């Protein structure tokens, strides 16, 4: 399967668009009428499956026209059913990396929406923003990937902003006897699963690139959605979602998952793992801003200060990186 290659600048701007689309989930989760926690995750994942079932064949056909190279894994290595899945949707059942990436996407899809059912959008997004630190450390251990000093500095500054944001909210919640601490801890634990799975996923994508394997991991997003749908189906029954809820979740499945997750994998073919996660931090800022603007979930002053640190760190990292690349050129 051919790989679509972007320039570094194109990949950066595309990842910003991806984070804007990702950030819509918090707003939608707050306008739902009657859907339960597992039901929300089930419908979003199910509609993601439906979207990708027709999007992927079109994507693969377009990619072949752009650069018609053969996939690295030959048809003879596949069973008949595996070859059918590969031909239409790009599945690589014999690839361990493909399955690992699919499981990671499944964890991210499931844990994120469940976490929103237990705690605030700000808390979930703040914990998700630990991704760059986890990704950088994992990529360093697994890939031996050297990171520029500016990237390490950006990670440290962003982490400080995240700690300040989340720490203030957590201690405020602990001091308020009306706050359900159990829900806060459960939601926080679920939210932590997202950056951990993301770090593993991005590092796996980078690893196959380093090994020179020309395999397409975009279909792993579809595998993740299928696994998430199957996992949440039993708990979602019999279902209480209204028609309006289902319509909102259908929109999330297409516009908040299918499209941006596919684009993020393409960006990960060009950007370093740490850069992908650092740009992904913008989801925190966009997500908090959207819930503030549209559903009046007002962030504290500590959240605004910490978020400002994150944005400043991201901007400086990309500006300095752009100057370094153009100076060398």
C-alpha positions, 0 to 999 in steps of 0.5 A: 500500500502506498504511503501519502507523504507530506512536507513537514509544514503541511503535516504540522498544519494538518495536525492542528486541524486534527486537534480542532476536530478531536476537541468537539467531543467534549461539547457534544458529550454535554448536550446529549439528552439520555444516552448512558456512558457505555452507550455513548462510546458504543454509538460513537465507535459504531458510526466510526466503523460505518464511516471507515468502511466506505472511506478506506476503499476510496482512500486506498484507491486514491493512494495507489494512483498517487504512488502505486508501489506494492505493500511490503507484505506479500499476498502469499503470506496471507490467508484467503480471508486476510487477503480479502480484508487487505484488498478492500480495507487494508487490514494486515492480520499477519502484522503484529504492529497492525494489531497493536495499533488497533488495540491502542486505538480501541483503548483511546476510543473507549477510555476517552468517552467513558472518562467524560462520563465521570469527570469534567472535560478539562480534567480529562483533557489535562491528563490526556496532555501527558502524552508528549512526555510518555511518547518522548520517553517511550520513543527514546527507550524503544527507538533510541530516538534523539530529541532536540534540546528545544523539544525536551524543554517544550515537554518540560514546560508543557508538563509544568503547565499540565501539572499546575492545571490539574493539580489545582483542580484536583485539590479544589475537588478534594476540599469540596465535600460535595465533590464525588471523589470516586468519580473523579478518581475513576475518570482520571484513571480512565483518562490516563489510559488515553495518553499511555495508549497514544504513546505506544501507538505513535511509537509503533508507527515510528518503529515500522517507519524506521525499519523501512516497512511500507505498510499502511496503518490507517486501517488500524483506526478501523480495527480499533473502532471495531474492537471498541464497538464490540467491547461496549455493546453488552453494557450499552444494551438495552439503550436509552439514547434519544434520536437526537443523541444518536444523530450527535454521536453519528456526527462524532463517529465521522467528523471527530474520529474517522476523518481526524484519526486517519489524518493523524496517522498520515501526519505521523509518517512525517512528524516525530512521535514527540511532535505529534503528541506535542501538537496533539496538546492543542486538543486540550486548549481547543476542547476547554475553549469550546466547552466554555463557549458553547456549554458554559463549562467555565475553566478556572484561572489556574486552567487558563494559566496552565493552558497558556504555558502549553500553547507558548511551549508549542508555538516556540517549539515549532518556530524554533524547529522551522528556523533550524530547518531553514537555516540548514537548508 
